[in-house]
């Protein structure tokens, strides 16, 4: 599995193989959740605050509702089988806390420590509180706090459980254990399995400032990709000449085959324009989406864009968004050698088994016809139903 985008002059969607073989594997057969139960020996992992441990955990997650686009695995990296037990739960994602709770004094009425969970916002020097507990009572903060709770699998369990996991929940979380004047802290990184796709509007390339790029990805059932997601995609073969915004506010583009139109004949890598003016500078967008809760299906015909909307509505569905199509192609293996309308007015089709008369490219990918006139009655449509 890997990405194979190695063509010159690509436009958005003309991807030669966005097979996102991410390191965070999915579970075949439906949403599941991994719920690790930590033993006492696995809780001795945190250093004092002045020596905070940064532990990147590739935590798999689940898709509990129609708003969730995630994939789960039967593996939890970072913990050995002796320190974790896998259980099934269709609604939650636990973030295990590896803090040294067993060293703390216990009061007769319960734990005497406080635990503070927060989320480190990307590109910003701040942490947003999620949940604070004194062992007996807990209080949530913000939108994420309304979906968060302490797992309380045992009296030493400080794990955070997030319900209704969303794309924006990905990122770095910090758990702080406070006990008088002493505290411990550990950071974990939650990564979702998904696919990165470059995106530009019908007006052409380099039309978005940062905020417009962020909105465009959200309108296509995704979010701006992070640098880590773009880098992961590049290591698997993503090659794209147009620069695009990332979530951190930087502008970059991945080059696998170095050539003159793509930054010169140097080494392959992630070309960077560095941080740019978020309001003034304009580029494309690199979007990220993950697994679908619903399904995408093709309706044949020679339809205009308005007729495509009506055709999906008659079937209790809506015209699919670009993110829907990429996710269906990646996670469901959708293969359809027919151009179809999408909600943004573009016409695309997904190919998992390349053949000569389906785009003419040797690798899997989501092909694009660009943005035809909406009145042009020449294509079917891709519908999305929950």
C-alpha positions as CSV (number, residue, x, y, z in Angstrom):
1,X,0.0,0.0,0.0
2,X,1.2,3.4,-0.8
3,X,0.6,6.6,-2.6
4,X,1.6,6.9,-6.2
5,X,1.2,10.5,-7.3
6,X,3.9,11.1,-9.9
7,X,2.4,13.0,-12.7
8,X,3.2,16.5,-13.9
9,X,0.5,19.1,-14.2
10,X,-1.9,17.5,-11.8
11,X,-5.1,19.3,-10.8
12,X,-6.9,18.7,-7.5
13,X,-8.3,15.2,-7.4
14,X,-6.1,13.8,-10.1
15,X,-4.4,11.5,-7.7
16,X,-2.5,8.6,-8.9
17,X,-2.9,6.5,-5.8
18,X,-4.0,7.9,-2.5
19,X,-3.9,4.5,-0.8
20,X,-3.3,5.8,2.7
21,X,-1.5,3.0,4.4
22,X,-1.3,4.7,7.7
23,X,0.5,3.2,10.7
24,X,-2.7,3.3,12.7
25,X,-4.5,0.3,11.2
26,X,-8.2,-0.1,10.9
27,X,-10.4,-2.9,12.0
28,X,-12.2,-4.8,9.3
29,X,-15.9,-5.3,9.9
30,X,-17.0,-2.3,11.8
31,X,-16.4,0.1,14.6
32,X,-14.6,-1.1,17.7
33,X,-12.7,0.5,20.5
34,X,-9.6,-0.5,22.4
35,X,-9.9,-0.2,26.1
36,X,-6.5,-0.9,27.8
37,X,-6.5,-1.9,31.5
38,X,-3.2,-0.9,33.0
39,X,-1.4,-2.9,35.6
40,X,0.5,-1.4,38.5
41,X,3.8,-2.0,36.7
42,X,2.7,-0.1,33.7
43,X,1.9,3.0,35.8
44,X,5.6,3.8,36.6
45,X,6.2,5.9,33.5
46,X,6.0,9.6,34.5
47,X,8.8,11.9,35.5
48,X,8.6,15.0,37.7
49,X,7.3,18.2,36.0
50,X,10.8,19.5,35.2
51,X,11.5,16.3,33.3
52,X,8.1,15.7,31.6
53,X,7.9,12.7,29.4
54,X,6.6,13.2,25.9
55,X,5.2,9.8,24.9
56,X,3.7,9.6,21.5
57,X,1.1,6.9,21.6
58,X,-0.6,5.8,18.3
59,X,-4.0,5.2,19.8
60,X,-6.6,3.6,17.7
61,X,-10.2,4.8,17.9
62,X,-13.7,4.0,16.9
63,X,-16.6,5.5,14.9
64,X,-19.5,5.5,17.3
65,X,-22.0,7.7,15.4
66,X,-22.7,9.3,12.1
67,X,-20.5,12.3,12.9
68,X,-17.5,10.2,13.7
69,X,-15.0,9.2,11.0
70,X,-12.4,6.9,12.5
71,X,-11.0,3.4,12.3
72,X,-9.9,1.0,15.1
73,X,-7.4,-1.8,15.4
74,X,-6.8,-4.8,17.5
75,X,-3.4,-3.4,18.5
76,X,-2.3,-0.7,20.9
77,X,1.2,0.4,20.2
78,X,3.3,1.6,23.2
79,X,2.0,-1.0,25.7
80,X,3.0,-4.6,25.9
81,X,0.4,-7.3,26.0
82,X,1.3,-7.8,29.7
83,X,0.2,-4.2,30.4
84,X,-2.9,-4.0,28.3
85,X,-6.1,-5.8,27.8
86,X,-8.3,-5.2,24.8
87,X,-12.1,-4.9,25.2
88,X,-14.9,-4.0,22.9
89,X,-16.9,-0.8,23.2
90,X,-18.8,0.9,20.3
91,X,-19.0,4.4,21.7
92,X,-15.8,5.6,23.4
93,X,-12.1,6.2,23.0
94,X,-10.0,5.8,26.1
95,X,-6.7,7.6,26.6
96,X,-4.9,5.6,29.2
97,X,-3.0,7.5,31.8
98,X,0.4,6.0,32.6
99,X,1.0,8.1,35.6
100,X,2.4,6.7,38.8
101,X,-0.8,6.7,40.8
102,X,0.3,3.8,43.0
103,X,2.9,6.1,44.7
104,X,0.2,8.4,46.0
105,X,-1.3,8.3,49.5
106,X,-5.0,7.3,49.6
107,X,-7.6,8.9,51.9
108,X,-10.3,6.7,53.5
109,X,-12.9,8.4,51.3
110,X,-10.9,7.9,48.1
111,X,-7.9,9.3,46.3
112,X,-6.3,12.5,47.6
113,X,-4.8,13.6,44.3
114,X,-6.1,15.8,41.5
115,X,-5.9,14.9,37.8
116,X,-6.1,17.5,35.0
117,X,-6.6,16.5,31.4
118,X,-6.0,19.2,28.7
119,X,-5.5,19.4,24.9
120,X,-2.5,21.1,23.4
121,X,-3.9,23.2,20.6
122,X,-1.8,22.9,17.3
123,X,0.0,26.0,16.2
124,X,-0.9,27.8,19.5
125,X,1.1,28.1,22.7
126,X,-1.8,27.2,25.0
127,X,-3.5,24.2,26.5
128,X,-7.3,23.9,26.7
129,X,-8.6,22.2,29.9
130,X,-10.9,19.2,29.3
131,X,-11.5,17.5,32.6
132,X,-10.4,18.1,36.2
133,X,-11.1,15.6,39.0
134,X,-10.2,15.2,42.6
135,X,-10.8,11.5,42.5
136,X,-14.4,11.9,43.8
137,X,-15.9,14.6,41.6
138,X,-15.0,15.6,38.0
139,X,-15.8,18.7,36.0
140,X,-15.6,19.0,32.2
141,X,-14.6,22.2,30.3
142,X,-15.4,23.3,26.8
143,X,-17.0,21.4,24.0
144,X,-14.7,18.4,24.4
145,X,-15.3,18.3,28.1
146,X,-19.0,17.6,27.4
147,X,-18.0,14.4,25.7
148,X,-15.2,13.4,28.2
149,X,-15.3,11.4,31.4
150,X,-13.0,9.5,33.7
151,X,-13.0,5.8,33.0
152,X,-12.5,4.7,36.6
153,X,-11.8,1.1,35.8
154,X,-10.2,0.7,39.2
155,X,-9.2,3.1,42.0
156,X,-5.9,4.0,40.3
157,X,-7.4,4.5,36.9
158,X,-6.9,8.1,35.6
159,X,-7.7,7.3,32.0
160,X,-9.8,9.8,29.9
161,X,-12.7,8.5,27.8
162,X,-13.9,10.5,24.9
163,X,-17.3,9.8,23.4
164,X,-18.4,10.8,19.9
165,X,-14.8,11.1,18.6
166,X,-14.5,13.7,15.8
167,X,-11.7,14.7,13.4
168,X,-10.8,17.8,15.4
169,X,-10.2,15.6,18.5
170,X,-6.9,14.5,17.0
171,X,-3.8,16.0,18.5
172,X,-1.7,16.1,21.7
173,X,-3.2,15.6,25.1
174,X,-1.6,16.2,28.5
175,X,-2.5,14.5,31.8
176,X,-1.2,16.1,35.0
177,X,-1.3,14.4,38.3
178,X,-1.3,17.0,41.2
179,X,-0.6,15.9,44.8
180,X,0.2,18.8,47.0
181,X,3.4,20.5,45.9
182,X,4.4,17.5,43.7
183,X,3.0,16.7,40.4
184,X,3.7,14.5,37.4
185,X,2.8,15.0,33.7
186,X,2.7,12.9,30.6
187,X,1.7,13.8,27.0
188,X,0.0,11.4,24.6
189,X,-0.7,11.9,20.9
190,X,-4.0,10.8,19.4
191,X,-3.8,10.1,15.7
192,X,-6.7,9.1,13.5
193,X,-6.4,6.9,10.5
194,X,-7.3,8.7,7.3
195,X,-6.4,10.1,4.0
196,X,-4.9,13.4,2.9
197,X,-6.1,15.1,-0.3
198,X,-5.2,18.3,-2.0
199,X,-8.1,20.7,-2.6
200,X,-8.7,23.8,-4.7
201,X,-12.0,25.4,-5.7
202,X,-13.5,25.8,-9.1
203,X,-11.8,29.2,-9.5
204,X,-8.4,27.5,-9.8
205,X,-5.3,27.3,-7.7
206,X,-4.2,29.5,-4.9
207,X,-7.5,31.0,-4.0
208,X,-7.6,30.4,-0.2
209,X,-6.2,32.3,2.7
210,X,-5.8,30.2,5.8
211,X,-9.3,30.7,7.2
212,X,-10.9,30.0,3.8
213,X,-8.8,26.9,3.4
214,X,-9.9,25.7,6.8
215,X,-13.5,26.3,6.0
216,X,-13.2,24.6,2.6
217,X,-11.9,21.4,4.1
218,X,-14.7,21.4,6.7
219,X,-17.2,21.9,3.9
220,X,-15.8,18.7,2.3
221,X,-16.2,16.6,5.4
222,X,-12.6,17.0,6.5
223,X,-10.2,19.4,8.2
224,X,-6.9,20.9,7.4
225,X,-4.2,18.3,7.5
226,X,-1.3,18.6,10.0
227,X,2.3,18.6,9.0
228,X,2.6,15.1,10.5
229,X,-0.2,13.8,8.3
230,X,1.3,15.4,5.2
231,X,4.7,14.0,6.1
232,X,3.3,10.5,6.6
233,X,1.6,10.8,3.2
234,X,4.8,11.9,1.5
235,X,6.7,8.9,3.0
236,X,4.1,6.7,1.3
237,X,4.4,8.4,-2.1
238,X,2.4,11.6,-2.1
239,X,3.8,13.9,-4.8
240,X,2.1,17.3,-5.4
241,X,3.5,20.5,-6.9
242,X,0.9,23.0,-5.6
243,X,1.5,24.5,-2.2
244,X,-1.3,24.3,0.4
245,X,-2.1,25.4,3.9
246,X,-1.7,23.1,6.9
247,X,-3.4,23.3,10.2
248,X,-0.4,24.8,12.0
249,X,-0.5,27.8,9.6
250,X,2.4,26.8,7.5
251,X,2.4,26.3,3.7
252,X,4.1,23.3,2.2
253,X,4.0,20.8,-0.6
254,X,5.3,17.2,-0.9
255,X,7.7,16.3,-3.7
256,X,8.7,12.7,-4.3
257,X,10.2,13.1,-7.8
258,X,12.2,16.3,-7.7
259,X,11.8,18.3,-11.0
260,X,12.1,21.8,-12.2
261,X,8.4,22.9,-11.9
262,X,8.4,21.5,-8.3
263,X,11.2,23.4,-6.6
264,X,14.0,22.3,-8.8
265,X,16.1,19.1,-9.2
266,X,17.1,18.8,-5.6
267,X,16.3,16.1,-3.1
268,X,12.8,14.9,-2.6
269,X,11.0,16.1,0.5
270,X,8.5,18.4,1.9
271,X,9.0,21.9,0.4
272,X,8.2,24.7,2.8
273,X,7.2,28.3,2.4
274,X,7.2,28.6,6.2
275,X,4.6,30.4,8.2
276,X,2.6,32.8,6.0
277,X,0.2,35.7,6.6
278,X,-3.1,33.9,7.4
279,X,-5.3,36.6,6.1
280,X,-3.3,37.9,3.1
281,X,-1.5,35.0,1.5
282,X,-3.4,32.6,-0.7
283,X,-2.7,29.0,-1.5
284,X,-4.5,25.6,-1.9
285,X,-5.4,23.4,1.0
286,X,-4.3,19.9,2.1
287,X,-7.3,18.3,3.8
288,X,-7.6,15.3,6.0
289,X,-10.6,13.0,6.4
290,X,-11.2,9.6,7.9
291,X,-13.5,6.6,7.8
292,X,-17.2,7.1,7.1
293,X,-20.1,6.3,9.3
294,X,-22.4,6.0,6.3
295,X,-21.9,4.8,2.7
296,X,-21.2,6.2,-0.7
297,X,-22.9,4.8,-3.8
298,X,-23.1,5.7,-7.5
299,X,-26.2,6.6,-9.5
300,X,-25.7,6.3,-13.2
301,X,-27.2,8.6,-15.8
302,X,-26.6,11.7,-17.8
303,X,-27.4,14.3,-15.1
304,X,-26.9,18.0,-14.5
305,X,-25.8,19.0,-11.1
306,X,-29.3,19.9,-10.0
307,X,-30.6,16.6,-11.3
308,X,-27.8,14.9,-9.4
309,X,-29.1,16.4,-6.1
310,X,-32.6,15.3,-6.9
311,X,-31.5,11.8,-7.7
312,X,-29.7,11.4,-4.4
313,X,-32.7,13.0,-2.5
314,X,-35.1,10.4,-4.0
315,X,-32.9,7.7,-2.5
316,X,-32.9,9.3,0.9
317,X,-29.3,10.5,0.5
318,X,-27.3,13.6,-0.4
319,X,-24.7,14.3,-3.1
320,X,-21.4,13.1,-1.6
321,X,-18.7,15.6,-0.6
322,X,-15.1,15.2,-1.8
323,X,-14.1,13.9,1.7
324,X,-16.8,11.3,1.5
325,X,-15.6,10.0,-1.8
326,X,-11.9,9.8,-0.7
327,X,-12.9,8.0,2.5
328,X,-15.2,5.5,0.7
329,X,-12.4,4.8,-1.8
330,X,-9.8,4.4,1.0
331,X,-11.8,2.5,3.6
332,X,-14.5,0.7,1.6
333,X,-12.5,0.0,-1.6
334,X,-15.0,1.9,-3.8
335,X,-14.1,1.3,-7.4
336,X,-16.3,3.0,-10.1
337,X,-15.1,3.7,-13.6
338,X,-17.7,6.5,-14.1
339,X,-17.5,10.2,-13.5
340,X,-20.0,11.5,-11.0
341,X,-21.0,14.8,-9.6
342,X,-20.0,15.8,-6.1
343,X,-21.4,18.5,-3.8
344,X,-18.8,21.1,-4.7
345,X,-19.6,20.9,-8.4
346,X,-16.6,18.8,-9.3
347,X,-16.8,15.5,-11.2
348,X,-14.6,12.6,-10.0
349,X,-14.4,8.9,-9.8
350,X,-12.5,6.4,-7.5
351,X,-10.3,3.6,-8.9
352,X,-8.9,0.9,-6.7
353,X,-8.1,-1.5,-9.6
354,X,-6.4,0.5,-12.3
355,X,-7.2,-0.4,-16.0
356,X,-6.5,1.3,-19.3
357,X,-9.9,2.7,-19.8
358,X,-10.4,4.1,-16.3
359,X,-8.2,7.2,-16.4
360,X,-5.2,5.6,-18.0
361,X,-3.0,5.7,-14.9
362,X,-1.2,2.6,-13.5
363,X,-2.0,3.3,-9.9
364,X,-5.1,3.5,-7.7
365,X,-6.5,6.9,-7.0
366,X,-9.4,9.4,-7.2
367,X,-9.5,10.8,-10.7
368,X,-10.9,14.2,-11.5
369,X,-12.7,15.8,-14.5
370,X,-12.4,19.2,-12.8
371,X,-15.5,21.5,-12.5
372,X,-17.7,21.2,-15.6
373,X,-20.6,23.5,-16.2
374,X,-23.4,22.6,-13.8
375,X,-25.9,22.5,-16.7
376,X,-23.8,19.9,-18.5
377,X,-25.9,16.6,-18.5
378,X,-23.1,14.1,-19.0
379,X,-22.4,12.4,-15.7
380,X,-23.9,10.3,-13.0
381,X,-23.6,11.2,-9.3
382,X,-22.1,9.9,-6.1
383,X,-24.5,9.9,-3.2
384,X,-23.9,9.7,0.5
385,X,-26.4,8.2,3.0
386,X,-26.1,7.8,6.7
